[in-house]
Amino acid sequence: MKPAPFEHHAPLTVEQAVAVLTEVGHDGKVLAGGQSLIPILNMRLASPAHLVDINRVAELDTVEVTPEAVRVGALVRHAGLERSESAYAALPLLRQALVNVAHPAIRNRGTTVGSIAHADAAGEMPAILALTDGVVEVAGPAGSREIAWSDFFLGALETSLAAEELAVAVRFGRFPAGTGTAFTEAARRHGDYAMAGVGVAVTVSDGVVSGARASFVSVTDVPSVLDLGPALGGVEPGSGAWVAALDDAAEAVRDHVEPEGDIHAGADYRRMLVTELTRRVLPQAADRATTAGASDD
């Protein structure tokens, strides 16, 4: 199938893009990478009368690293962020997650901000925005505003972004010194949507865990963060108490997630799977935290 007829707009500035979106309202869709949008249009699951193509808008294709965050513009492709050495040095979790996003051809075109704005519970990057306590930067007719991740995601494929607003960037927050991260997911084939996935961040101070948190893919309606500090806090990774602490953390994950079953996997299987994946990645993150802590000394 092919898309229903639409009018194509190619603004050159953010202001022009916002002006078009303000004029067309809910009858418009923003095109950046198009890896989610184009299939939806082709299958006529959506039939907007206006397509606002922002690929010619200047200054939206940069990655900026500050002491507090990694800022990613709306036209930065997954592959570009994945290859960014400065982003990797500041926040290794980004690359750890991005290598799991679909296939290389899709990562070469798809954008990280677009993936987040799409708000698919099976997407990796919404979960990473949550885990890093990130922010979405928005431009609209009333000016600019910032939306915390916890206020951005409202439901499946639903965000608090207004029809006349444009997501121009996201900021992934950086973790404190001595933090290690890890990400993993399970899919029937590499590149398929994950049946379950998890990202974790573990902070180790003075040899014991001082903070731990996790976020999930495909097992919650909207991105969420689970504090694993009550299970792991004060425990030395690799010690005799570590295995029991991991069991407690896994049980907390089991209670937290609310997966739904579909043709790919049942709800009970997804719950079991994400619990086991969490048990596997926490030691990886803890090892990296210990290494990071040693290098900071």
C-alpha positions in Angstrom: 0.0 0.0 0.0 0.9 3.6 -0.3 0.2 6.6 1.9 -3.0 8.6 1.4 -2.4 12.0 -0.3 -0.7 14.7 1.8 0.9 18.1 1.4 4.6 18.1 2.0 6.2 21.0 3.9 10.0 21.5 4.2 10.7 24.3 6.7 14.2 25.6 7.0 14.0 26.8 10.6 12.4 25.6 13.9 10.2 28.7 13.8 8.9 27.8 10.3 8.2 24.3 11.4 6.3 25.4 14.4 4.3 27.9 12.3 3.2 25.1 9.9 2.3 22.8 12.9 0.3 25.6 14.4 -1.6 26.1 11.2 -2.4 22.5 10.5 -2.8 21.3 14.1 -3.8 17.6 14.5 -3.9 17.2 10.7 0.0 17.3 10.6 2.8 14.8 11.3 6.5 15.6 11.8 8.9 13.6 9.6 12.5 13.2 10.7 13.9 9.7 10.3 10.5 8.2 9.3 11.3 4.7 10.3 8.1 4.4 12.4 6.0 7.0 10.6 6.4 5.8 7.0 5.2 2.2 7.6 2.2 3.6 9.5 1.4 5.9 6.5 1.9 3.1 4.0 -0.5 0.9 5.9 -2.9 3.9 6.3 -3.0 3.5 10.0 -2.6 7.2 9.9 -3.6 9.6 7.1 -2.4 13.1 7.9 -3.1 15.8 5.4 0.2 17.5 6.0 3.7 16.1 6.5 6.2 18.5 8.1 9.7 17.4 7.0 12.3 18.9 9.3 15.3 17.3 7.7 16.4 20.7 6.3 16.1 22.5 9.6 19.6 23.7 10.7 21.3 23.0 14.0 19.1 20.0 15.0 21.8 17.4 14.2 24.3 18.0 17.0 25.3 16.0 20.0 26.5 18.1 23.0 28.1 16.8 26.1 28.0 18.8 29.3 28.9 17.9 32.9 25.2 17.3 33.6 23.9 15.7 30.4 24.2 14.5 26.9 22.0 16.6 24.6 20.8 15.0 21.4 19.2 17.1 18.6 16.1 16.0 16.8 18.0 15.1 13.6 20.7 13.0 15.2 20.5 9.5 13.8 20.7 6.5 16.0 23.9 5.4 14.3 25.5 8.9 14.7 24.8 8.8 18.5 26.0 5.2 18.7 29.3 6.2 17.1 29.8 9.4 19.1 32.9 8.9 21.3 32.2 11.9 23.4 28.6 10.6 24.1 30.0 7.1 24.9 32.6 8.5 27.3 30.0 10.6 29.1 27.2 8.0 29.1 28.1 4.5 28.0 24.5 3.4 28.5 23.5 5.1 25.2 25.7 2.9 23.1 24.8 -0.2 25.2 21.2 0.4 24.3 21.5 1.7 20.7 23.2 -1.4 19.4 19.9 -3.2 20.1 17.7 -0.8 18.2 16.4 -2.6 15.1 18.9 -3.2 12.3 21.8 -1.1 11.0 19.9 0.2 8.0 17.2 1.6 10.3 19.7 3.0 12.8 21.4 4.9 9.9 18.1 6.8 9.2 16.0 6.7 12.3 16.4 9.4 14.9 16.7 9.0 18.7 14.4 11.9 19.4 11.9 10.6 16.9 11.9 7.2 18.7 11.3 8.9 22.0 8.5 11.0 20.6 6.9 7.9 19.1 6.6 6.6 22.7 6.4 2.9 21.8 6.7 0.7 24.9 8.8 -1.7 22.9 11.4 1.0 22.1 14.7 1.1 23.8 15.3 4.9 23.9 12.2 5.9 25.8 13.4 3.5 28.6 16.9 5.0 28.5 15.5 8.6 28.8 13.6 7.4 31.9 16.6 5.7 33.4 18.8 8.8 33.0 16.1 11.1 34.4 16.0 12.8 31.0 14.2 15.9 29.6 12.5 16.6 26.3 13.1 20.1 24.9 10.1 21.5 23.0 9.5 24.5 20.8 6.0 25.8 20.2 4.1 28.9 19.4 4.3 30.1 23.0 8.1 29.6 23.0 10.3 26.9 24.4 9.6 24.6 27.3 11.1 21.4 28.9 9.2 18.3 29.7 10.5 15.8 32.3 10.4 12.3 31.1 7.9 11.4 33.8 5.4 14.0 32.4 6.2 13.3 28.7 4.9 9.7 28.3 1.1 9.4 28.8 0.3 6.0 27.3 1.1 3.7 24.4 2.1 6.0 21.5 0.9 9.0 23.5 2.8 11.9 24.8 2.1 15.3 26.3 3.6 17.0 23.2 0.9 19.3 21.8 0.0 19.1 18.1 1.6 22.5 17.4 4.8 21.7 19.2 8.1 20.2 18.0 10.5 18.1 20.0 13.8 19.7 19.2 16.2 17.8 21.5 16.4 15.4 24.4 18.8 15.6 27.3 20.0 12.3 28.9 21.2 13.0 32.4 24.6 11.8 33.4 25.2 9.5 36.4 27.4 10.3 39.4 31.0 9.1 39.6 31.3 5.4 40.4 28.3 4.4 38.4 28.2 1.4 36.0 25.5 0.7 33.5 24.3 -2.3 31.4 21.5 -3.0 29.0 20.1 -6.2 27.5 17.0 -7.5 25.8 15.6 -10.7 24.4 14.0 -10.9 20.9 13.1 -13.8 18.7 15.6 -12.4 16.1 18.2 -9.7 16.6 16.6 -6.5 15.5 13.0 -7.6 16.2 11.0 -5.8 18.8 12.1 -7.1 22.2 9.9 -9.5 24.1 11.5 -7.9 27.2 14.4 -5.7 27.9 16.1 -3.9 30.9 18.6 -1.2 31.5 20.3 -0.7 34.9 22.5 1.8 36.6 24.5 0.8 39.7 26.5 3.2 41.8 29.2 1.9 44.1 30.8 4.0 46.8 33.4 2.8 49.3 33.0 -0.8 48.0 29.3 -1.1 48.5 26.2 -0.2 46.4 24.9 3.3 47.2 22.3 3.4 44.5 20.7 1.2 41.8 17.8 1.7 39.4 16.3 -0.1 36.4 14.0 0.7 33.5 12.3 -1.6 31.1 11.3 -2.4 27.5 8.1 -4.1 26.4 6.8 -5.0 29.9 5.2 -1.7 31.0 2.7 0.6 29.3 4.9 3.6 29.6 8.5 4.0 30.6 9.1 3.6 34.4 12.0 3.5 36.8 12.3 1.1 39.6 14.5 2.0 42.6 16.5 -1.1 43.5 18.3 0.6 46.3 16.2 -1.1 49.0 17.4 -4.5 47.7 21.0 -3.8 46.8 22.0 -0.8 49.0 24.9 -1.3 51.3 25.8 -4.7 49.7 29.3 -5.3 48.4 29.1 -6.7 44.9 30.5 -10.3 44.8 30.2 -10.7 48.6 28.3 -13.5 50.3 25.3 -11.2 50.6 25.3 -10.3 46.9 23.4 -13.3 45.6 20.6 -12.9 48.1 20.5 -9.2 47.2 20.2 -10.0 43.5 17.3 -12.4 44.3 15.6 -9.5 46.2 16.1 -7.1 43.3 14.7 -9.7 40.8 11.7 -10.2 43.0 11.1 -6.4 43.1 11.2 -6.3 39.3 8.8 -9.2 39.1 6.3 -7.3 41.2 6.9 -4.0 39.4 6.3 -4.9 35.7 2.9 -5.3 34.1 3.5 -7.1 30.8 0.7 -8.0 28.3 0.7 -11.1 26.3 0.6 -11.2 22.5 1.4 -13.5 19.6 5.1 -13.3 20.4 5.1 -14.1 24.2 2.6 -14.5 27.0 2.5 -12.1 30.0 3.9 -14.7 32.4 6.8 -15.5 30.1 7.6 -11.8 29.7 7.6 -11.3 33.4 9.9 -14.3 34.0 12.2 -13.1 31.1 12.7 -9.5 32.4 13.3 -10.8 35.9 16.1 -13.1 34.6 17.5 -10.4 32.4 17.7 -8.1 35.4 19.5 -10.7 37.4 22.1 -11.0 34.6 22.8 -7.3 33.9 23.1 -6.1 37.5 26.5 -7.8 38.1 27.7 -6.4 34.8 26.8 -2.9 35.9 28.3 -3.4 39.3 31.6 -4.6 37.8 31.7 -1.5 35.6 30.9 0.7 38.6 33.8 -0.8 40.6 36.1 -0.2 37.6 34.8 3.3 37.2 35.3 4.0 40.9 38.8 2.8 40.7 39.6 5.0 37.7 38.2 8.0 39.6 40.5 7.6 42.5 
